[in-house]
Amino acid sequence: MRRPDILKAMAARVTDLRAEFEAQLRAVSRLEQYLQKNHTGADESWGALDDALRRSLGEMRVNNASIRELLQELTSDARAEPRARA
């Protein structure tokens, strides 16, 4: 693979990685909101809080898997560049 192609692929993966981290931050923010609402007594329903927490944590696990996958792809791309010169 040519260097410009590798750099282009890496740039696309970095953009994807940024989107995944932003999604993760949104999930963490929602989780904080749910917990704050429950702590202040604004939401007395344990079932609703439990459902919200499970959804948020599930979303965060998916985001983490996507982030790990993208980091692995970036690592592979970075290692491919020196071999292309050899």
N, C-alpha and C positions, 0 to 999 in steps of 0.2 A: 504494500500500500504506500502511496506517495505521501510525503510529509504534509502537503496541504490538505489531503484527504483525511489524514489522521487528525490534524488540528480541527478540521471542520466537524468530524465525528465527536471529538472531545468537547468542542464548544456546544454542540447539541446536547450532549450528556450533562454538561454543567448546567445548562438551562433547565433540563428536566430535573436535575438534582435540586436546583433552587425551588422549583415548583413543589417538589415533594417536601422539602423543609418548610415551605410556607404552609402547605396543607397540615403538616405536623404541628406547627405553631397555632393554627386555627383550632385544631383538635384539643391542644393543651389549654387554650383560652376557654373553649366551651366547657372543658372539664373543671377548670377553676371557677367558672360562673355557676355551674351546677353545685359544686361544693360550697361556694359562698352563699348561694340561695338557701341551701339546706342548713348551713351553720347559723344564719340569721333568722331562721324560722319562716322565711318567705314561702318555702315549699315544704309542706308537712307530709307529703305523700312519699313514703319510703319506696314504694313500687316504681313511681315515676323516676325518682333519683337513681334507683338501681338500674332501670332500663337505660337511662341516659348515660350512666357510668359505663355500662357494658358496651353500648354503642361507641362511645368515645374511645374506650380502651381498645376495642376491636379495630376501629379506624386507625388508631395509633400503631397497632401491630402491623397492619397492612402497609402503612406508610413506612415503618421501619424496614420491612422486607424490601420494599421498593428502593429505599435509600441504600440499603446494603447491596442490592443488585446493581444499581447505578454506579456505586463506588467501585464495585468489582469490574464493571465494564470500563470505567475510567482508568483503573489500574492496568487492565489489559491493553487498552489503547496506548497508554504511556510507555508500556514495555515494548510494544510493537514498533515504535518509532526507531529505536537504535538498531533493531534487527533489519529494518528496511534499508539501512545504509550499508550493512555488512555485505 
